Amino acid sequence: MIHITDTRFTMDRRPDLPPHGFNWRGKKILIVEDDYANYLFFHEMLAVAQACLIRAVSLQEAYDMLSEVTMFDLLLINNSIPGNENCRSIKKMKLLWPGLRIIAISGCESQERHTRCYPCGCDAVIDHHVDSYEMLTMVNEMFYSVR
């Protein structure tokens, strides 16, 4: 279990909110990640905000979940998952659910790969080595920002 000791999480200590201030109860996040260790890393970061976290280990599994009319509030997708060349799978998923917010998780790859994701429908691109506060803040902005 990860213990968050960052002092930025102790702001706004209302009794209805967890210590870090984010409460996403009722929100569903689909995490498309084929590497189990990476999935656990993101799951541990996001679980503290009480969202429903669902994993897809392949693009096909993610397509199946989305095409079965399973509503998700956010999609986190590993940008380097096999079959996602030039972010084409992100484009396909965005066609299924145009309003779906998508964050691409990128490894230590070139800036060119980052810039290819935005035209395909990504709302944000983050690095695999993101810290928990940055991840929680970005996801919170996806949930509550106006497009």
C-alpha positions as CSV (number, residue, x, y, z in Angstrom):
1,M,0.0,0.0,0.0
2,I,1.3,3.4,-0.9
3,H,1.1,6.0,1.9
4,I,0.8,9.5,0.6
5,T,2.9,11.9,2.7
6,D,2.9,14.9,0.4
7,T,1.6,17.9,2.3
8,R,-0.4,19.2,-0.7
9,F,-2.8,16.4,0.0
10,T,-3.7,17.7,3.5
11,M,-5.4,20.9,2.2
12,D,-9.2,21.2,2.5
13,R,-9.7,18.7,5.3
14,R,-13.5,18.3,5.1
15,P,-15.0,15.2,6.7
16,D,-16.7,14.1,3.5
17,L,-13.5,14.0,1.5
18,P,-10.5,11.6,1.8
19,P,-7.2,13.2,3.1
20,H,-6.0,14.2,-0.4
21,G,-9.3,16.1,-1.2
22,F,-10.5,14.1,-4.2
23,N,-13.7,12.1,-4.1
24,W,-14.7,10.3,-7.3
25,R,-17.2,8.0,-5.8
26,G,-19.6,6.9,-8.7
27,K,-17.0,7.6,-11.4
28,K,-15.8,4.7,-13.6
29,I,-12.2,4.7,-15.0
30,L,-11.1,2.2,-17.6
31,I,-7.3,1.6,-17.4
32,V,-6.0,0.0,-20.6
33,E,-2.6,-1.4,-19.5
34,D,-1.0,-4.7,-20.5
35,D,1.8,-4.6,-17.9
36,Y,0.5,-5.7,-14.5
37,A,3.1,-3.7,-12.5
38,N,2.2,-0.5,-14.4
39,Y,-1.5,-1.2,-13.8
40,L,-0.9,-1.6,-10.1
41,F,1.1,1.6,-10.0
42,F,-1.8,3.6,-11.5
43,H,-4.4,1.6,-9.5
44,E,-2.7,2.5,-6.2
45,M,-2.6,6.2,-7.2
46,L,-6.2,6.4,-8.2
47,A,-7.9,4.1,-5.7
48,V,-7.5,6.6,-2.9
49,A,-10.2,8.8,-4.6
50,Q,-12.7,5.9,-4.4
51,A,-13.5,5.7,-8.2
52,C,-14.5,2.4,-9.7
53,L,-11.3,1.2,-11.5
54,I,-11.6,-1.4,-14.3
55,R,-8.7,-2.9,-16.2
56,A,-8.5,-4.0,-19.8
57,V,-5.3,-5.9,-20.7
58,S,-5.7,-5.5,-24.4
59,L,-7.1,-3.1,-26.9
60,Q,-9.7,-5.7,-28.0
61,E,-10.9,-6.1,-24.4
62,A,-11.2,-2.3,-24.1
63,Y,-13.2,-2.1,-27.5
64,D,-15.5,-4.9,-26.2
65,M,-16.2,-3.1,-23.0
66,L,-16.9,0.2,-24.8
67,S,-19.0,-1.4,-27.5
68,E,-21.1,-3.2,-24.9
69,V,-22.4,0.3,-23.9
70,T,-20.5,0.2,-20.6
71,M,-20.2,3.9,-19.7
72,F,-16.9,5.1,-18.5
73,D,-16.1,8.6,-17.2
74,L,-12.4,8.4,-18.2
75,L,-10.1,6.2,-20.2
76,L,-6.4,5.8,-19.3
77,I,-4.6,4.1,-22.1
78,N,-1.0,3.0,-22.4
79,N,0.2,4.7,-25.5
80,S,2.7,2.0,-26.3
81,I,0.3,-1.0,-26.0
82,P,0.6,-3.3,-29.0
83,G,-1.8,-2.3,-31.8
84,N,-1.9,1.4,-30.9
85,E,0.5,2.5,-33.6
86,N,0.1,6.2,-34.4
87,C,-2.7,6.3,-31.7
88,R,-5.2,4.7,-34.1
89,S,-6.9,2.7,-31.3
90,I,-7.5,6.0,-29.5
91,K,-9.2,7.3,-32.6
92,K,-11.4,4.2,-32.8
93,M,-12.4,4.5,-29.2
94,K,-13.3,8.1,-29.6
95,L,-15.6,7.2,-32.5
96,L,-17.5,4.8,-30.2
97,W,-17.8,7.4,-27.4
98,P,-17.1,11.0,-28.7
99,G,-17.6,12.5,-25.2
100,L,-15.2,10.1,-23.5
101,R,-12.2,11.8,-21.8
102,I,-8.9,10.1,-22.7
103,I,-5.5,10.4,-21.0
104,A,-2.7,8.7,-22.9
105,I,0.1,7.2,-20.7
106,S,3.4,7.7,-22.5
107,G,6.7,6.1,-21.8
108,C,10.0,7.9,-22.4
109,E,9.2,8.4,-26.0
110,S,9.7,11.4,-28.3
111,Q,7.6,14.6,-28.2
112,E,6.4,13.6,-31.7
113,R,4.4,10.7,-30.3
114,H,2.8,13.1,-27.7
115,T,1.7,15.5,-30.4
116,R,0.2,12.7,-32.5
117,C,-2.2,11.8,-29.6
118,Y,-4.0,15.1,-29.4
119,P,-5.4,15.1,-33.0
120,C,-6.6,11.5,-32.4
121,G,-8.8,12.5,-29.5
122,C,-6.7,12.5,-26.4
123,D,-7.5,15.2,-23.8
124,A,-4.1,14.8,-22.1
125,V,-0.8,12.9,-22.3
126,I,1.1,12.0,-19.2
127,D,4.4,10.3,-18.6
128,H,4.6,6.8,-17.1
129,H,6.6,8.2,-14.2
130,V,4.0,10.7,-13.1
131,D,3.8,11.5,-9.4
132,S,0.6,10.8,-7.6
133,Y,-0.4,14.4,-7.0
134,E,0.0,15.3,-10.7
135,M,-2.0,12.2,-11.7
136,L,-4.8,12.9,-9.2
137,T,-5.0,16.6,-10.3
138,M,-5.1,15.8,-14.0
139,V,-7.8,13.2,-13.6
140,N,-9.8,15.6,-11.4
141,E,-9.5,18.2,-14.1
142,M,-10.8,15.7,-16.7
143,F,-13.9,15.0,-14.5
144,Y,-14.8,18.6,-13.6
145,S,-13.4,20.9,-16.4
146,V,-15.8,22.3,-19.0
147,R,-14.9,21.5,-22.6
